[in-house]
Amino acid sequence: MTGDPGPARTDRPLMSSTADALEELIGVTSVLRSELNAHEVICRKLLGEVRVDHEITGVLPEIHAETWRSAVTDAIRNFEAARHRVRLLLVAIEVEEGGSIGDVAKSWGVSRQLASRWVQESGTIPD
């Protein structure tokens, strides 16, 4: 990839929706990466505490354990939702351009059954 090509240049609403969805996916990917980096730092701190046999009950408040898990979980959930939306939009484009369920299955490396489900689901996504 060579970077952001700028605003979408298309009159096809599906392409425009896909461009917007890709921008959203890029954003949530960045958030997920940031959360995973923070998660790694916390894991390393916990590892150090476990290796020297410190009491974990004193460390948990320090690492904000009450929000530690949920922050990563939420970031993963948002990433998965955005990625799924992009996938369905790309499938919809493929079908709009004349691709069959077999073509979708082949291009994504999935079964025809899964491709069929994606094609059906792609017809229900809002613009």
VMD Tcl script that builds the backbone (N, CA, C; Angstrom):
set m [mol new atoms 381]
animate dup $m
set s [atomselect $m all]
$s set {name element resname resid chain x y z} {
  {N N MET 1 A 0.824 -1.177 0.000}
  {CA C MET 1 A 0.000 0.000 0.000}
  {C C MET 1 A 0.873 1.247 0.000}
  {N N THR 2 A 0.379 2.269 -0.636}
  {CA C THR 2 A 1.168 3.483 -0.753}
  {C C THR 2 A 0.601 4.634 0.056}
  {N N GLY 3 A -0.353 4.384 0.944}
  {CA C GLY 3 A -0.898 5.449 1.768}
  {C C GLY 3 A -2.286 5.834 1.329}
  {N N ASP 4 A -2.816 6.858 1.974}
  {CA C ASP 4 A -4.176 7.323 1.730}
  {C C ASP 4 A -4.250 8.047 0.386}
  {N N PRO 5 A -5.091 7.535 -0.548}
  {CA C PRO 5 A -5.205 8.179 -1.850}
  {C C PRO 5 A -6.104 9.396 -1.829}
  {N N GLY 6 A -6.624 9.792 -0.670}
  {CA C GLY 6 A -7.490 10.962 -0.586}
  {C C GLY 6 A -8.951 10.571 -0.662}
  {N N PRO 7 A -9.806 11.551 -0.928}
  {CA C PRO 7 A -11.236 11.285 -0.949}
  {C C PRO 7 A -11.633 10.339 -2.075}
  {N N ALA 8 A -12.728 9.599 -1.811}
  {CA C ALA 8 A -13.229 8.661 -2.814}
  {C C ALA 8 A -13.672 9.427 -4.051}
  {N N ARG 9 A -13.311 8.890 -5.222}
  {CA C ARG 9 A -13.685 9.516 -6.492}
  {C C ARG 9 A -14.610 8.573 -7.237}
  {N N THR 10 A -15.854 8.503 -6.784}
  {CA C THR 10 A -16.781 7.597 -7.427}
  {C C THR 10 A -18.203 8.099 -7.286}
  {N N ASP 11 A -19.006 7.746 -8.258}
  {CA C ASP 11 A -20.423 8.049 -8.188}
  {C C ASP 11 A -21.200 6.831 -7.715}
  {N N ARG 12 A -20.497 5.712 -7.504}
  {CA C ARG 12 A -21.144 4.490 -7.031}
  {C C ARG 12 A -21.302 4.561 -5.521}
  {N N PRO 13 A -22.545 4.598 -5.033}
  {CA C PRO 13 A -22.763 4.702 -3.587}
  {C C PRO 13 A -22.094 3.580 -2.792}
  {N N LEU 14 A -22.073 2.387 -3.348}
  {CA C LEU 14 A -21.460 1.258 -2.639}
  {C C LEU 14 A -19.954 1.479 -2.457}
  {N N MET 15 A -19.310 2.031 -3.468}
  {CA C MET 15 A -17.872 2.320 -3.346}
  {C C MET 15 A -17.629 3.406 -2.305}
  {N N SER 16 A -18.493 4.402 -2.287}
  {CA C SER 16 A -18.353 5.480 -1.315}
  {C C SER 16 A -18.552 4.951 0.107}
  {N N SER 17 A -19.562 4.107 0.293}
  {CA C SER 17 A -19.800 3.500 1.608}
  {C C SER 17 A -18.611 2.643 2.024}
  {N N THR 18 A -18.039 1.943 1.068}
  {CA C THR 18 A -16.889 1.085 1.362}
  {C C THR 18 A -15.676 1.922 1.743}
  {N N ALA 19 A -15.475 3.021 1.059}
  {CA C ALA 19 A -14.356 3.914 1.404}
  {C C ALA 19 A -14.521 4.432 2.835}
  {N N ASP 20 A -15.755 4.838 3.181}
  {CA C ASP 20 A -16.012 5.308 4.548}
  {C C ASP 20 A -15.753 4.203 5.560}
  {N N ALA 21 A -16.218 3.000 5.241}
  {CA C ALA 21 A -16.038 1.865 6.148}
  {C C ALA 21 A -14.562 1.508 6.299}
  {N N LEU 22 A -13.795 1.614 5.219}
  {CA C LEU 22 A -12.355 1.348 5.297}
  {C C LEU 22 A -11.657 2.383 6.174}
  {N N GLU 23 A -12.072 3.638 6.063}
  {CA C GLU 23 A -11.497 4.668 6.929}
  {C C GLU 23 A -11.817 4.372 8.388}
  {N N GLU 24 A -13.047 3.924 8.657}
  {CA C GLU 24 A -13.416 3.553 10.024}
  {C C GLU 24 A -12.569 2.371 10.495}
  {N N LEU 25 A -12.375 1.375 9.631}
  {CA C LEU 25 A -11.566 0.212 9.993}
  {C C LEU 25 A -10.129 0.618 10.311}
  {N N ILE 26 A -9.588 1.516 9.533}
  {CA C ILE 26 A -8.232 2.001 9.809}
  {C C ILE 26 A -8.178 2.657 11.191}
  {N N GLY 27 A -9.197 3.437 11.517}
  {CA C GLY 27 A -9.247 4.096 12.824}
  {C C GLY 27 A -9.338 3.116 13.981}
  {N N VAL 28 A -10.238 2.139 13.871}
  {CA C VAL 28 A -10.378 1.173 14.974}
  {C C VAL 28 A -9.174 0.242 15.050}
  {N N THR 29 A -8.494 0.029 13.924}
  {CA C THR 29 A -7.256 -0.752 13.948}
  {C C THR 29 A -6.193 -0.028 14.768}
  {N N SER 30 A -6.128 1.271 14.599}
  {CA C SER 30 A -5.169 2.068 15.361}
  {C C SER 30 A -5.485 2.023 16.856}
  {N N VAL 31 A -6.772 2.125 17.195}
  {CA C VAL 31 A -7.177 2.045 18.600}
  {C C VAL 31 A -6.830 0.671 19.167}
  {N N LEU 32 A -7.126 -0.384 18.408}
  {CA C LEU 32 A -6.810 -1.739 18.870}
  {C C LEU 32 A -5.310 -1.892 19.090}
  {N N ARG 33 A -4.511 -1.415 18.148}
  {CA C ARG 33 A -3.053 -1.507 18.292}
  {C C ARG 33 A -2.599 -0.809 19.573}
  {N N SER 34 A -3.148 0.356 19.831}
  {CA C SER 34 A -2.795 1.114 21.027}
  {C C SER 34 A -3.191 0.350 22.297}
  {N N GLU 35 A -4.395 -0.221 22.297}
  {CA C GLU 35 A -4.849 -0.996 23.455}
  {C C GLU 35 A -3.993 -2.237 23.658}
  {N N LEU 36 A -3.622 -2.897 22.562}
  {CA C LEU 36 A -2.776 -4.085 22.676}
  {C C LEU 36 A -1.387 -3.722 23.204}
  {N N ASN 37 A -0.860 -2.582 22.770}
  {CA C ASN 37 A 0.438 -2.140 23.292}
  {C C ASN 37 A 0.355 -1.871 24.797}
  {N N ALA 38 A -0.727 -1.199 25.213}
  {CA C ALA 38 A -0.916 -0.934 26.643}
  {C C ALA 38 A -1.096 -2.249 27.405}
  {N N HIS 39 A -1.808 -3.181 26.802}
  {CA C HIS 39 A -2.024 -4.497 27.405}
  {C C HIS 39 A -0.696 -5.228 27.589}
  {N N GLU 40 A 0.169 -5.139 26.597}
  {CA C GLU 40 A 1.478 -5.793 26.696}
  {C C GLU 40 A 2.294 -5.197 27.841}
  {N N VAL 41 A 2.258 -3.892 27.988}
  {CA C VAL 41 A 2.988 -3.237 29.076}
  {C C VAL 41 A 2.483 -3.744 30.430}
  {N N ILE 42 A 1.176 -3.851 30.560}
  {CA C ILE 42 A 0.596 -4.343 31.814}
  {C C ILE 42 A 0.989 -5.796 32.052}
  {N N CYS 43 A 0.927 -6.608 30.985}
  {CA C CYS 43 A 1.325 -8.021 31.124}
  {C C CYS 43 A 2.778 -8.145 31.567}
  {N N ARG 44 A 3.638 -7.307 31.013}
  {CA C ARG 44 A 5.055 -7.352 31.403}
  {C C ARG 44 A 5.236 -6.959 32.873}
  {N N LYS 45 A 4.461 -5.963 33.312}
  {CA C LYS 45 A 4.526 -5.566 34.720}
  {C C LYS 45 A 4.047 -6.716 35.599}
  {N N LEU 46 A 2.940 -7.332 35.228}
  {CA C LEU 46 A 2.430 -8.469 36.001}
  {C C LEU 46 A 3.422 -9.621 36.015}
  {N N LEU 47 A 4.044 -9.879 34.878}
  {CA C LEU 47 A 5.034 -10.956 34.795}
  {C C LEU 47 A 6.176 -10.705 35.775}
  {N N GLY 48 A 6.642 -9.456 35.792}
  {CA C GLY 48 A 7.708 -9.117 36.740}
  {C C GLY 48 A 7.285 -9.338 38.176}
  {N N GLU 49 A 6.053 -8.975 38.495}
  {CA C GLU 49 A 5.541 -9.157 39.854}
  {C C GLU 49 A 5.386 -10.638 40.201}
  {N N VAL 50 A 4.919 -11.421 39.259}
  {CA C VAL 50 A 4.741 -12.860 39.491}
  {C C VAL 50 A 6.094 -13.540 39.660}
  {N N ARG 51 A 7.052 -13.137 38.856}
  {CA C ARG 51 A 8.389 -13.776 38.932}
  {C C ARG 51 A 9.084 -13.532 40.259}
  {N N VAL 52 A 8.817 -12.392 40.876}
  {CA C VAL 52 A 9.452 -12.129 42.177}
  {C C VAL 52 A 8.508 -12.453 43.329}
  {N N ASP 53 A 7.390 -13.068 43.011}
  {CA C ASP 53 A 6.450 -13.571 44.011}
  {C C ASP 53 A 5.840 -12.464 44.867}
  {N N HIS 54 A 5.559 -11.306 44.259}
  {CA C HIS 54 A 4.861 -10.239 44.974}
  {C C HIS 54 A 3.386 -10.589 45.092}
  {N N GLU 55 A 2.738 -9.984 46.060}
  {CA C GLU 55 A 1.301 -10.187 46.211}
  {C C GLU 55 A 0.573 -9.457 45.090}
  {N N ILE 56 A -0.178 -10.192 44.325}
  {CA C ILE 56 A -0.888 -9.643 43.166}
  {C C ILE 56 A -1.993 -8.686 43.598}
  {N N THR 57 A -2.588 -8.935 44.760}
  {CA C THR 57 A -3.687 -8.068 45.206}
  {C C THR 57 A -3.254 -6.611 45.334}
  {N N GLY 58 A -1.988 -6.378 45.584}
  {CA C GLY 58 A -1.504 -5.001 45.646}
  {C C GLY 58 A -1.234 -4.407 44.285}
  {N N VAL 59 A -0.998 -5.264 43.310}
  {CA C VAL 59 A -0.670 -4.794 41.961}
  {C C VAL 59 A -1.933 -4.509 41.143}
  {N N LEU 60 A -2.989 -5.270 41.366}
  {CA C LEU 60 A -4.197 -5.144 40.550}
  {C C LEU 60 A -4.788 -3.736 40.543}
  {N N PRO 61 A -4.888 -3.071 41.705}
  {CA C PRO 61 A -5.388 -1.688 41.652}
  {C C PRO 61 A -4.452 -0.753 40.876}
  {N N GLU 62 A -3.163 -1.015 40.986}
  {CA C GLU 62 A -2.157 -0.188 40.313}
  {C C GLU 62 A -2.281 -0.270 38.785}
  {N N ILE 63 A -2.656 -1.437 38.283}
  {CA C ILE 63 A -2.784 -1.597 36.824}
  {C C ILE 63 A -4.215 -1.352 36.344}
  {N N HIS 64 A -5.069 -0.933 37.281}
  {CA C HIS 64 A -6.486 -0.669 36.949}
  {C C HIS 64 A -7.143 -1.906 36.343}
  {N N ALA 65 A -7.028 -3.001 37.065}
  {CA C ALA 65 A -7.558 -4.282 36.595}
  {C C ALA 65 A -9.047 -4.208 36.287}
  {N N GLU 66 A -9.753 -3.290 36.944}
  {CA C GLU 66 A -11.191 -3.185 36.723}
  {C C GLU 66 A -11.540 -2.744 35.300}
  {N N THR 67 A -10.607 -2.084 34.626}
  {CA C THR 67 A -10.866 -1.654 33.237}
  {C C THR 67 A -9.912 -2.291 32.241}
  {N N TRP 68 A -8.883 -2.956 32.731}
  {CA C TRP 68 A -7.843 -3.535 31.872}
  {C C TRP 68 A -8.425 -4.485 30.844}
  {N N ARG 69 A -9.189 -5.466 31.281}
  {CA C ARG 69 A -9.754 -6.465 30.375}
  {C C ARG 69 A -10.773 -5.846 29.434}
  {N N SER 70 A -11.663 -5.027 29.957}
  {CA C SER 70 A -12.747 -4.494 29.130}
  {C C SER 70 A -12.233 -3.564 28.031}
  {N N ALA 71 A -11.155 -2.851 28.270}
  {CA C ALA 71 A -10.628 -1.943 27.245}
  {C C ALA 71 A -10.174 -2.719 26.017}
  {N N VAL 72 A -9.464 -3.812 26.247}
  {CA C VAL 72 A -9.004 -4.640 25.123}
  {C C VAL 72 A -10.184 -5.336 24.455}
  {N N THR 73 A -11.088 -5.863 25.272}
  {CA C THR 73 A -12.257 -6.553 24.734}
  {C C THR 73 A -13.087 -5.620 23.859}
  {N N ASP 74 A -13.313 -4.400 24.321}
  {CA C ASP 74 A -14.085 -3.429 23.541}
  {C C ASP 74 A -13.373 -3.079 22.240}
  {N N ALA 75 A -12.058 -2.907 22.301}
  {CA C ALA 75 A -11.292 -2.568 21.089}
  {C C ALA 75 A -11.350 -3.713 20.082}
  {N N ILE 76 A -11.245 -4.949 20.566}
  {CA C ILE 76 A -11.344 -6.112 19.670}
  {C C ILE 76 A -12.733 -6.187 19.060}
  {N N ARG 77 A -13.746 -5.997 19.873}
  {CA C ARG 77 A -15.133 -6.049 19.388}
  {C C ARG 77 A -15.366 -4.982 18.309}
  {N N ASN 78 A -14.897 -3.768 18.540}
  {CA C ASN 78 A -15.064 -2.692 17.551}
  {C C ASN 78 A -14.302 -2.997 16.266}
  {N N PHE 79 A -13.097 -3.555 16.402}
  {CA C PHE 79 A -12.309 -3.931 15.236}
  {C C PHE 79 A -13.028 -5.009 14.431}
  {N N GLU 80 A -13.498 -6.039 15.109}
  {CA C GLU 80 A -14.188 -7.141 14.425}
  {C C GLU 80 A -15.444 -6.652 13.712}
  {N N ALA 81 A -16.195 -5.767 14.337}
  {CA C ALA 81 A -17.416 -5.240 13.716}
  {C C ALA 81 A -17.076 -4.429 12.469}
  {N N ALA 82 A -16.062 -3.580 12.558}
  {CA C ALA 82 A -15.665 -2.764 11.402}
  {C C ALA 82 A -15.104 -3.643 10.284}
  {N N ARG 83 A -14.321 -4.636 10.650}
  {CA C ARG 83 A -13.747 -5.538 9.647}
  {C C ARG 83 A -14.845 -6.336 8.943}
  {N N HIS 84 A -15.824 -6.779 9.703}
  {CA C HIS 84 A -16.934 -7.533 9.121}
  {C C HIS 84 A -17.722 -6.656 8.148}
  {N N ARG 85 A -17.974 -5.416 8.547}
  {CA C ARG 85 A -18.708 -4.490 7.663}
  {C C ARG 85 A -17.946 -4.273 6.360}
  {N N VAL 86 A -16.647 -4.072 6.446}
  {CA C VAL 86 A -15.830 -3.887 5.236}
  {C C VAL 86 A -15.893 -5.141 4.366}
  {N N ARG 87 A -15.763 -6.293 4.991}
  {CA C ARG 87 A -15.817 -7.547 4.239}
  {C C ARG 87 A -17.139 -7.658 3.480}
  {N N LEU 88 A -18.237 -7.379 4.158}
  {CA C LEU 88 A -19.548 -7.470 3.500}
  {C C LEU 88 A -19.690 -6.451 2.374}
  {N N LEU 89 A -19.169 -5.260 2.577}
  {CA C LEU 89 A -19.227 -4.254 1.518}
  {C C LEU 89 A -18.395 -4.679 0.310}
  {N N LEU 90 A -17.225 -5.249 0.568}
  {CA C LEU 90 A -16.397 -5.725 -0.541}
  {C C LEU 90 A -17.071 -6.879 -1.276}
  {N N VAL 91 A -17.736 -7.745 -0.536}
  {CA C VAL 91 A -18.494 -8.836 -1.158}
  {C C VAL 91 A -19.632 -8.258 -2.003}
  {N N ALA 92 A -20.318 -7.256 -1.470}
  {CA C ALA 92 A -21.405 -6.624 -2.219}
  {C C ALA 92 A -20.890 -6.015 -3.523}
  {N N ILE 93 A -19.716 -5.394 -3.469}
  {CA C ILE 93 A -19.116 -4.844 -4.689}
  {C C ILE 93 A -18.808 -5.960 -5.672}
  {N N GLU 94 A -18.242 -7.037 -5.156}
  {CA C GLU 94 A -17.897 -8.171 -6.014}
  {C C GLU 94 A -19.146 -8.698 -6.731}
  {N N VAL 95 A -20.240 -8.816 -6.003}
  {CA C VAL 95 A -21.495 -9.295 -6.593}
  {C C VAL 95 A -22.050 -8.250 -7.568}
  {N N GLU 96 A -21.974 -6.989 -7.177}
  {CA C GLU 96 A -22.443 -5.905 -8.058}
  {C C GLU 96 A -21.691 -5.913 -9.383}
  {N N GLU 97 A -20.425 -6.302 -9.326}
  {CA C GLU 97 A -19.600 -6.347 -10.532}
  {C C GLU 97 A -19.764 -7.657 -11.296}
  {N N GLY 98 A -20.718 -8.491 -10.875}
  {CA C GLY 98 A -21.024 -9.705 -11.620}
  {C C GLY 98 A -20.454 -10.986 -11.045}
  {N N GLY 99 A -19.832 -10.907 -9.884}
  {CA C GLY 99 A -19.259 -12.100 -9.272}
  {C C GLY 99 A -20.333 -13.026 -8.726}
  {N N SER 100 A -20.069 -14.302 -8.810}
  {CA C SER 100 A -20.986 -15.316 -8.295}
  {C C SER 100 A -20.566 -15.708 -6.884}
  {N N ILE 101 A -21.377 -16.526 -6.232}
  {CA C ILE 101 A -21.019 -17.046 -4.914}
  {C C ILE 101 A -19.718 -17.839 -5.009}
  {N N GLY 102 A -19.562 -18.595 -6.083}
  {CA C GLY 102 A -18.315 -19.336 -6.289}
  {C C GLY 102 A -17.117 -18.404 -6.413}
  {N N ASP 103 A -17.313 -17.284 -7.115}
  {CA C ASP 103 A -16.230 -16.294 -7.247}
  {C C ASP 103 A -15.864 -15.700 -5.885}
  {N N VAL 104 A -16.898 -15.384 -5.106}
  {CA C VAL 104 A -16.663 -14.826 -3.761}
  {C C VAL 104 A -15.903 -15.838 -2.909}
  {N N ALA 105 A -16.346 -17.089 -2.948}
  {CA C ALA 105 A -15.673 -18.140 -2.170}
  {C C ALA 105 A -14.212 -18.253 -2.570}
  {N N LYS 106 A -13.961 -18.220 -3.856}
  {CA C LYS 106 A -12.583 -18.360 -4.338}
  {C C LYS 106 A -11.733 -17.155 -3.948}
  {N N SER 107 A -12.261 -15.948 -4.126}
  {CA C SER 107 A -11.439 -14.778 -3.819}
  {C C SER 107 A -11.122 -14.626 -2.341}
  {N N TRP 108 A -12.019 -15.104 -1.484}
  {CA C TRP 108 A -11.792 -14.979 -0.049}
  {C C TRP 108 A -11.225 -16.258 0.560}
  {N N GLY 109 A -11.138 -17.322 -0.224}
  {CA C GLY 109 A -10.590 -18.569 0.297}
  {C C GLY 109 A -11.471 -19.214 1.351}
  {N N VAL 110 A -12.790 -19.137 1.130}
  {CA C VAL 110 A -13.742 -19.709 2.079}
  {C C VAL 110 A -14.660 -20.689 1.347}
  {N N SER 111 A -15.460 -21.403 2.106}
  {CA C SER 111 A -16.397 -22.343 1.502}
  {C C SER 111 A -17.505 -21.589 0.772}
  {N N ARG 112 A -18.141 -22.280 -0.160}
  {CA C ARG 112 A -19.281 -21.681 -0.869}
  {C C ARG 112 A -20.409 -21.383 0.116}
  {N N GLN 113 A -20.541 -22.224 1.130}
  {CA C GLN 113 A -21.588 -22.014 2.130}
  {C C GLN 113 A -21.365 -20.685 2.868}
  {N N LEU 114 A -20.125 -20.437 3.294}
  {CA C LEU 114 A -19.831 -19.184 3.974}
  {C C LEU 114 A -19.976 -18.014 3.014}
  {N N ALA 115 A -19.499 -18.178 1.793}
  {CA C ALA 115 A -19.632 -17.108 0.795}
  {C C ALA 115 A -21.102 -16.784 0.560}
  {N N SER 116 A -21.930 -17.799 0.499}
  {CA C SER 116 A -23.366 -17.587 0.308}
  {C C SER 116 A -23.955 -16.795 1.467}
  {N N ARG 117 A -23.534 -17.128 2.676}
  {CA C ARG 117 A -24.020 -16.398 3.852}
  {C C ARG 117 A -23.587 -14.936 3.793}
  {N N TRP 118 A -22.327 -14.702 3.399}
  {CA C TRP 118 A -21.849 -13.330 3.273}
  {C C TRP 118 A -22.627 -12.554 2.215}
  {N N VAL 119 A -22.889 -13.204 1.071}
  {CA C VAL 119 A -23.632 -12.535 -0.001}
  {C C VAL 119 A -25.026 -12.171 0.500}
  {N N GLN 120 A -25.683 -13.088 1.191}
  {CA C GLN 120 A -27.007 -12.787 1.734}
  {C C GLN 120 A -26.928 -11.657 2.739}
  {N N GLU 121 A -25.969 -11.708 3.621}
  {CA C GLU 121 A -25.827 -10.678 4.640}
  {C C GLU 121 A -25.443 -9.337 4.021}
  {N N SER 122 A -24.658 -9.359 2.959}
  {CA C SER 122 A -24.240 -8.104 2.327}
  {C C SER 122 A -25.408 -7.363 1.712}
  {N N GLY 123 A -26.471 -8.075 1.398}
  {CA C GLY 123 A -27.664 -7.419 0.860}
  {C C GLY 123 A -28.482 -6.705 1.909}
  {N N THR 124 A -28.128 -6.865 3.182}
  {CA C THR 124 A -28.893 -6.249 4.259}
  {C C THR 124 A -28.146 -5.120 4.945}
  {N N ILE 125 A -26.929 -4.817 4.504}
  {CA C ILE 125 A -26.174 -3.764 5.181}
  {C C ILE 125 A -26.650 -2.390 4.709}
  {N N PRO 126 A -26.838 -1.469 5.648}
  {CA C PRO 126 A -27.274 -0.123 5.261}
  {C C PRO 126 A -26.121 0.671 4.658}
  {N N ASP 127 A -26.441 1.570 3.772}
  {CA C ASP 127 A -25.419 2.449 3.176}
  {C C ASP 127 A -25.017 3.520 4.146}
}
mol reanalyze $m
mol bondsrecalc $m
mol representation Tube
mol addrep $m
